[in-house]
Each structure stands twice: as C-alpha cells, then as structure tokens.
C-alpha cells in the first residue's frame, strides 16, 4: 500500500516540492531557473494522471492512495503559488483564495466523513476543472516568458489563474451547498 508504483509516484509529487522551490535559489540565469522549474512542475503534475491510471490498471488502488493523492496535489499547487507570490507573478489575494478554499473543503470533507455524509461532497467535475485550470496556469506563470517565441506565458498564466480563482470560489460554493442539508439534518 505504501510502496506500490502508483503510491511512489504520488510521493514523488511531494518530494518534488523542495526541488521546484529550490530551483529559484540556485545561482542560475532567471530564464533557466524558470525553465527548470516549469519542466519539473509539468513532469510531476503528470504523475497525478499516471498514478491514478496505474493504480486502476495494476489493481493497486488503496484508501491510503486515495488520501495521499489529493494531499500531494494540494501541497504541490500551494507551494508553487507561494513561490509565484514571492516572484510577484500571482497576487497574494488570488493565492489566499485558492489555498483557503483547499483548507476549507478538505476540512468540510473530513467533517462530512465523520457524520457519514461524505457522498454529498464527493469530487465533482467543477472541482476537476478548477484543478486542471490551476495545473495549466502554474507552469505558464513559472515559465514567465515567450513560449516558442510567440505565447506570452505570463499573460496566459495570469488569465488562467484568474479563471481558476473564479472556479475555486464556484466549486467551494457548490460543495458547501451540497453539504448544507446534511449539516442542517445533523444539527437537529
């Protein structure tokens, strides 16, 4: 359970965090730092898809893997957002909304599981869309240059992170609305 290939790929996303952050402390040209951080992020973000696919293909799904997978994603996204705030590529308010939502919804899911109502806050397509948008915005913002000499990654990354912020709020409202009837029923 702890050392299956899918779980090791999930652990790799957590191990990647100091590598991605550490790149920005290396005495390299800024463009090279951006490129290395972007490549690392993309490679490790792809393990999110790969570990799920392998777990199903190899019949190695586990409750531990189901727990660790979203935790690894949240750590990776939050760490990169904090780096981007420090580099002045993401507004602190945007990072606060995204990170705050992750904490709030994770807490809500834990609470709903305790009262036996975890189905009401099961992962929804809106949450998946939010994650996909974040995972696209972050490498654009890490790269911070002209991709293929034409694509202004800061412009596209900023637009996408703002879309992700809207989706973040929208999905949080959705999950809270789904949980409210259960919360009210348990409060009686």
WOZIBEL-V728344 format. One record per residue. PHI is phi in whole degrees, 0 to 359 (* if undefined). D_CENTER is the distance of its C-alpha to the mean C-alpha in whole Angstrom. Layout:
BEGIN
PHI/D_CENTER  PHI/D_CENTER
END
This chain:
BEGIN
*/23  277/21  238/23  285/22  303/21  300/18  290/17  297/18  294/15  294/13  301/14  300/14  296/11  289/12  296/15  293/13  303/12  296/16  293/17  295/14  295/15  298/19  305/19  283/20  253/23  279/25  281/28  244/27  302/27  304/24  297/24  290/24  302/21  301/19  296/20  298/19  298/16  296/15  298/16  301/15  300/11  298/12  300/14  285/11  294/9  295/12  294/12  297/10  290/12  296/15  294/15  294/15  296/18  295/20  301/19  288/21  297/23  268/25  55/25  241/23  287/20  208/20  293/19  295/18  298/16  296/15  284/14  290/13  304/10  292/8  296/9  299/8  299/4  295/4  300/7  297/6  296/4  297/7  298/9  292/9  298/10  295/12  299/14  294/14  294/16  300/18  278/19  62/19  251/17  226/15  291/17  301/17  296/17  299/14  298/12  298/14  298/13  294/9  292/9  299/12  297/11  299/9  294/12  297/14  288/13  298/12  295/16  299/17  297/16  296/18  296/21  296/21  294/22  295/24  264/26  75/26  233/24  294/21  298/21  291/21  238/18  296/17  304/14  242/15  303/15  298/14  294/10  293/10  295/11  301/9  296/6  299/8  293/9  298/7  290/7  269/10  294/11  300/9  296/12  299/15  287/14  294/14  294/17  51/19  196/22  265/24  284/23  56/26  74/28  231/27  275/23  283/23  292/19  293/19  299/20  294/18  297/15  295/16  298/17  292/14  290/12  290/15  298/14  299/11  294/12  297/15  296/13  298/11  294/15  301/16  292/14  296/14  298/18  302/18  295/17  295/19  297/22  293/22  279/22  305/25  301/28  294/27  296/27  297/30  296/32  282/31  283/32  283/36
END
